[in-house]
Amino acid sequence: MYENVELSSLDLRYEGHRLRDPAREARLLASIAERGIEEPLEGVDTPEARILLNGFRRQRAAKKLGIACVPYLSLGEEEAAGILNLLRASTEKAMGILEQARFLVDLLSIHGMSVAEVAQTLSRSKGWISMRRGLLEEMGPAIEAVLFRGTFPVYSYMYTLRPFMRMNEVGREPIERFVQAAAGRRLSVRDIELLAQAYFRGPAPLREAIDGGKLGWSLEQMKNVPQDREGCNAFERALLGDLETLQKSMRRVMVKCGDKRLESRAFFAQANLLSGGLLSIFEPFSERMKEFYGRSGRA
């Protein structure tokens, strides 16, 4: 059962644990101005403070609209238990993977819970917990800050930049430079993908242009690369198709390999044989690709 509480009574210490989304926030502001707050905010009532855990967009909208009291639902009187209740009730759509990761890291580091305790309480695997904790460690605080501010799309980081980090052995520093250069520029997912191709696979002048903030010019260079295969012979067109298919397949495999649904012994037995076969040709394949990349760049 929820109650109405004063907006000013809410402790906002966890505001930075939730992703910003200016577009969604603007739509929510318009909705609340018309119909009011329809879902209660959620938090914990400790002896020291009423700590907000969920509903920060509604809180900010209420503040902008001058709403003094808001509907509020208590998730308990203990901070860690409230966070666990929130994580247990939240779907992947309601709380993103990075938001889950920040709360999980707090449970492990600040509240002293073990991975096994958190996994058991949430009815999740230890791998589910560790993957999310590792995700924040992998990206580092600079990228994390940009993503949580909402100035660079999480989707583009997860599905465009992370594969470069893993597949091409690109370190964290180049990824950070790219994110900082592209953040806040209101780029589409497709534009970010084109710029990333230029930055991590293109020639040095394109990388330097992106570092220098010349994103429009860099996009024009990438968009001027012919997309049709007119002028290529049949063998060349076939190889281009193979390269495209290979690139897409490698990205899909890298993402799927971390999925928690992989659990059967039959799967792992077959996957071990296949992945071993791939690793046996990985080094010669990598050398051939480097040589081919240099050759095609010179052309």
Secondary structure, DSSP 8 states (H G I E B T S, - for coil): --EEEEGGGEE-TTGGGS---HHHHHHHHHHHHHH---S-EEEEE-SS-EEEEE-HHHHHHHHHHT--EEEEEE--SSHHHHHHHHHHH--TTTS-HHHHHHHHHHHHHTS---HHHHHHHHT--HHHHHHHHHHHHHHHHHHHHHHHHTSS-HHHIIIIIHHHHHHS---HHHHHHHHHHHTTS---HHHHHHHHHHHHHS-HHHHHHHHTT-HHHHHHHHHTS--S-TT--HHHHHHHHHHHHHHHHHHHHHHHTT-TT---HHHHHHHHHHHHHHHHHHHHHHHHHHHHHHHHHH-
